[in-house]
Amino acid sequence: MKPDPIARNCPFDYAEALEFDPVLQHLMTEEPVSRIRLPHGEGEAWLVTGYDDVRTVTTDRRFSRRAVIGRNFPRMTPEPIVQDEAINVMDPPASSRLRSLISKGFAPRHMERMRVRTQHVVNELLDRMAEHGSPADLTEHLADPLPLATICEVLGIPEADRTQLRSHARTMMNTGLDNRDNAVRAKADLRAYFHTLTGRRREMPGDDLISALATARDGDELLNDQELAVMAMVLLITGQDTTTYQIGNIAYALLTRPKELAMLRADPGMLPQAIEELLRFIPFRKGVGIPRVAMEDVTLSGVTIKAGDIVHVSYLTANRDGRKFDRPDELDLNRSGPSHMTFGWGGHHCLGAPLATTELQVAIGTLLERFPDLQLAKPAEEVRWNRTSIWRYPLALPVTW
């Protein structure tokens, strides 16, 4: 067996457009199972980078998400984003029961209604951008407002509450050392809000997703009040932040690659496949998310991880694994092959992935159709990128047509 490697300090703060983090690149090629220290939390963790090893950690019962509860695990943010009762820190069979119930809220009949609502919001936003005139900031007119409006429409959140809820969600994602107290307050405020809102939906259900989740049954099983409130909170956070940033990232990627943009404009029918490849290719976040704990000794790529050790995985490096993807560092809209891991894998694959994919398809497809000569309004190197959050995205994306 290989000796334990020396832990590397990993701030994972690289934010140069959509270039791949050189630290992650090095680890994935030279130390595929490595020891790391992160900006927050105590001690060290393992980082697993290869596609097959990531798949093992995310599907093998010898690794537990539940076991991280109560531990000050190494992480990217001052305050852990995760809620102790949330599905994303459960193990089977508890998580299987919740996933079965929650998946009913994303059934095809609900998804079709969400697509219609998303299209309506996109049309309104692009109408306003057209009225504003060229040039315009795509972040301000589409990427920022669309996911928040869509997830709030889907969840049935009153318009007057939306700005404050978004502020809370963004506070929780901030990686600044002085942000911990604000993040604790933001998490508590969000939790209290959704406890009240979900209680109302339980009593008076409507046609929104929270109501669908409140009434979804798996045999005699229902989500309890606490599970429902935490799930609604998770949906708000994951349902608006990630999609906001990916709209900007995808638009930037296409507008800086004339060949791929021309392919997509010439054949709009390839959009779903193109979105999947863009999701694989784009390094949409910095660093890592929620770790797992090894419940017994496990050997991966010749390295033994001891029972009790904290284990992080990198979906970014798994998406660039040359053993799984031919020319992994190239954007190939005709690519076929293994599924990407951008929405996670295994028992914690994102349940909201169908909604996120729907939003991206509608937003990017309608944008290219409505503005056939869209292009960046300034040189790509002048676009400013976020440096204070766990997400990678352009702060503004000026476009002209």
ZAMARGU-4260 file (C-alpha; in steps of 0.2 Angstrom, whole numbers, plus 5000, padded with zeros to 4 digits):
<rodrens>
0) 5000/5000/5000 | 5005/5018/4997 | 5010/5028/5012 | 4998/5042/5017 | 5002/5058/5007
5) 5006/5074/5015 | 4991/5085/5016 | 4990/5100/5004 | 4982/5117/5009 | 4968/5119/4996
10) 4959/5136/4996 | 4950/5131/4980 | 4948/5150/4976 | 4953/5149/4957 | 4941/5159/4947
15) 4949/5163/4930 | 4934/5163/4918 | 4930/5144/4914 | 4948/5138/4915 | 4950/5123/4925
20) 4958/5125/4943 | 4977/5120/4941 | 4977/5113/4959 | 4963/5101/4955 | 4971/5097/4938
25) 4987/5092/4947 | 4978/5082/4960 | 4968/5072/4948 | 4983/5068/4937 | 4997/5066/4951
30) 4987/5062/4967 | 4970/5055/4963 | 4967/5051/4981 | 4975/5065/4991 | 4975/5073/5008
35) 4969/5091/5009 | 4965/5105/5021 | 4951/5117/5017 | 4948/5135/5023 | 4936/5131/5036
40) 4932/5116/5048 | 4945/5106/5058 | 4958/5093/5053 | 4961/5085/5036 | 4951/5076/5023
45) 4954/5064/5008 | 4950/5071/4991 | 4944/5058/4978 | 4945/5064/4960 | 4944/5049/4948
50) 4927/5045/4940 | 4927/5027/4946 | 4933/5031/4963 | 4920/5045/4965 | 4907/5033/4959
55) 4912/5021/4973 | 4912/5034/4987 | 4895/5040/4982 | 4887/5023/4980 | 4896/5011/4993
60) 4888/5009/5010 | 4905/5010/5018 | 4904/5029/5016 | 4891/5038/5025 | 4884/5056/5024
65) 4875/5054/5040 | 4891/5052/5050 | 4896/5070/5046 | 4883/5077/5057 | 4890/5084/5073
70) 4908/5085/5066 | 4916/5101/5062 | 4922/5094/5045 | 4934/5103/5033 | 4923/5113/5021
75) 4923/5129/5010 | 4911/5140/5020 | 4912/5146/5038 | 4895/5139/5042 | 4890/5122/5035
80) 4877/5125/5022 | 4869/5108/5025 | 4854/5105/5038 | 4856/5091/5050 | 4838/5084/5045
85) 4841/5087/5026 | 4840/5072/5014 | 4858/5077/5008 | 4865/5070/5024 | 4854/5055/5025
90) 4859/5037/5021 | 4848/5023/5015 | 4835/5017/5019 | 4830/5034/5027 | 4835/5043/5011
95) 4827/5031/5000 | 4810/5034/5008 | 4812/5053/5006 | 4818/5052/4988 | 4803/5041/4984
100) 4791/5054/4991 | 4800/5069/4984 | 4802/5061/4966 | 4783/5062/4965 | 4784/5081/4965
105) 4795/5080/4949 | 4783/5068/4940 | 4781/5071/4922 | 4764/5080/4924 | 4772/5092/4936
110) 4788/5094/4925 | 4777/5099/4910 | 4769/5112/4921 | 4786/5118/4926 | 4792/5119/4908
115) 4777/5130/4904 | 4779/5142/4918 | 4798/5143/4914 | 4794/5147/4896 | 4782/5161/4902
120) 4795/5169/4913 | 4809/5168/4900 | 4798/5176/4887 | 4794/5190/4899 | 4812/5193/4904
125) 4818/5193/4886 | 4804/5205/4881 | 4811/5217/4893 | 4829/5214/4887 | 4823/5218/4870
130) 4814/5234/4876 | 4830/5239/4885 | 4839/5238/4869 | 4857/5233/4864 | 4869/5232/4873
135) 4862/5224/4889 | 4868/5214/4904 | 4863/5196/4901 | 4866/5192/4920 | 4854/5206/4925
140) 4841/5203/4912 | 4840/5183/4912 | 4853/5174/4922 | 4849/5183/4939 | 4830/5184/4939
145) 4825/5168/4929 | 4830/5154/4942 | 4823/5164/4957 | 4807/5168/4948 | 4805/5150/4942
150) 4809/5141/4958 | 4798/5153/4968 | 4784/5151/4955 | 4786/5132/4956 | 4786/5133/4976
155) 4772/5145/4976 | 4783/5158/4986 | 4774/5176/4987 | 4783/5189/4976 | 4786/5200/4991
160) 4796/5187/5000 | 4808/5183/4986 | 4822/5196/4987 | 4825/5193/5006 | 4825/5174/5003
165) 4838/5176/4989 | 4849/5187/5001 | 4848/5173/5014 | 4853/5160/5002 | 4868/5170/4995
170) 4874/5174/5013 | 4875/5155/5016 | 4886/5152/5001 | 4899/5166/5005 | 4916/5159/5009
175) 4922/5175/5018 | 4930/5172/5036 | 4919/5186/5043 | 4903/5179/5036 | 4900/5165/5049
180) 4888/5175/5061 | 4878/5181/5046 | 4877/5164/5038 | 4870/5157/5055 | 4857/5170/5055
185) 4852/5167/5037 | 4850/5149/5039 | 4839/5151/5055 | 4828/5164/5046 | 4826/5153/5031
190) 4822/5138/5041 | 4808/5148/5051 | 4801/5155/5035 | 4799/5138/5027 | 4792/5130/5043
195) 4778/5143/5043 | 4775/5142/5024 | 4775/5123/5023 | 4763/5122/5038 | 4751/5133/5028
200) 4752/5122/5012 | 4749/5107/5022 | 4732/5114/5028 | 4728/5122/5011 | 4737/5114/4997
205) 4738/5122/4980 | 4746/5117/4963 | 4764/5122/4968 | 4778/5109/4972 | 4777/5112/4991
210) 4759/5107/4990 | 4763/5092/4979 | 4777/5086/4991 | 4765/5089/5006 | 4752/5078/4999
215) 4764/5065/4990 | 4761/5047/4997 | 4772/5032/4996 | 4760/5019/5003 | 4755/5026/5020
220) 4771/5037/5020 | 4770/5056/5020 | 4784/5069/5023 | 4783/5075/5041 | 4783/5094/5045
225) 4801/5095/5048 | 4806/5085/5032 | 4795/5096/5022 | 4801/5112/5028 | 4820/5107/5026
230) 4816/5100/5009 | 4808/5116/5003 | 4823/5126/5010 | 4835/5115/5000 | 4825/5117/4984
235) 4825/5136/4986 | 4844/5136/4988 | 4849/5123/4975 | 4835/5128/4963 | 4840/5146/4960
240) 4859/5148/4964 | 4866/5134/4953 | 4855/5137/4938 | 4858/5156/4939 | 4877/5153/4938
245) 4875/5140/4924 | 4865/5151/4913 | 4879/5164/4914 | 4892/5151/4912 | 4884/5142/4897
250) 4880/5159/4888 | 4899/5164/4891 | 4905/5147/4885 | 4895/5148/4869 | 4898/5166/4865
255) 4917/5164/4866 | 4916/5148/4855 | 4910/5153/4838 | 4911/5136/4830 | 4900/5128/4844
260) 4888/5142/4844 | 4886/5141/4825 | 4882/5122/4827 | 4869/5125/4839 | 4861/5139/4829
265) 4861/5128/4814 | 4853/5113/4823 | 4843/5119/4838 | 4837/5100/4840 | 4854/5096/4847
270) 4851/5108/4862 | 4848/5095/4875 | 4863/5085/4871 | 4873/5101/4870 | 4867/5106/4887
275) 4873/5090/4894 | 4891/5092/4887 | 4891/5110/4893 | 4887/5104/4911 | 4901/5091/4910
280) 4914/5104/4903 | 4910/5119/4914 | 4919/5120/4931 | 4903/5127/4939 | 4909/5128/4957
285) 4925/5130/4967 | 4931/5115/4978 | 4920/5103/4986 | 4903/5101/4994 | 4896/5089/5008
290) 4909/5075/5012 | 4906/5058/5018 | 4914/5047/5032 | 4923/5031/5029 | 4914/5018/5040
295) 4928/5005/5038 | 4945/5004/5030 | 4943/5006/5011 | 4957/5006/4998 | 4955/5017/4983
300) 4968/5018/4969 | 4980/5010/4980 | 4978/5022/4995 | 4970/5016/5011 | 4957/5027/5019
305) 4955/5023/5037 | 4938/5021/5046 | 4932/5038/5053 | 4941/5048/5040 | 4932/5062/5031
310) 4931/5060/5012 | 4927/5073/4999 | 4924/5069/4981 | 4927/5081/4966 | 4913/5080/4953
315) 4923/5093/4943 | 4938/5081/4941 | 4927/5066/4938 | 4919/5076/4923 | 4937/5078/4916
320) 4943/5060/4919 | 4953/5055/4903 | 4950/5037/4906 | 4931/5040/4904 | 4930/5054/4892
325) 4940/5056/4876 | 4948/5073/4875 | 4941/5078/4892 | 4947/5096/4891 | 4938/5100/4875
330) 4920/5105/4873 | 4912/5093/4860 | 4894/5096/4858 | 4892/5079/4848 | 4900/5069/4863
335) 4892/5053/4869 | 4897/5041/4882 | 4896/5041/4901 | 4885/5053/4911 | 4892/5068/4919
340) 4892/5070/4938 | 4887/5089/4938 | 4871/5084/4948 | 4880/5072/4959 | 4879/5053/4959
345) 4871/5038/4967 | 4859/5041/4982 | 4862/5059/4982 | 4860/5063/4964 | 4851/5080/4963
350) 4832/5077/4963 | 4829/5094/4956 | 4840/5090/4940 | 4825/5088/4929 | 4820/5106/4934
355) 4837/5113/4932 | 4839/5105/4915 | 4822/5111/4909 | 4827/5129/4914 | 4843/5129/4905
360) 4836/5121/4889 | 4822/5134/4889 | 4833/5149/4893 | 4847/5145/4881 | 4836/5139/4867
365) 4824/5154/4868 | 4839/5166/4870 | 4847/5160/4854 | 4831/5160/4844 | 4826/5177/4849
370) 4843/5185/4847 | 4851/5176/4832 | 4866/5188/4831 | 4869/5189/4850 | 4888/5192/4854
375) 4898/5198/4869 | 4898/5217/4870 | 4916/5218/4877 | 4932/5207/4875 | 4931/5190/4885
380) 4945/5195/4896 | 4936/5210/4902 | 4922/5200/4909 | 4923/5200/4928 | 4920/5184/4938
385) 4914/5180/4956 | 4928/5177/4969 | 4918/5177/4985 | 4907/5162/4984 | 4908/5143/4981
390) 4901/5146/4964 | 4910/5151/4948 | 4901/5163/4937 | 4902/5180/4928 | 4896/5195/4938
395) 4890/5203/4923 | 4889/5197/4905 | 4886/5212/4893 | 4879/5207/4876 | 4875/5216/4860
400) 4864/5211/4845
</rodrens>
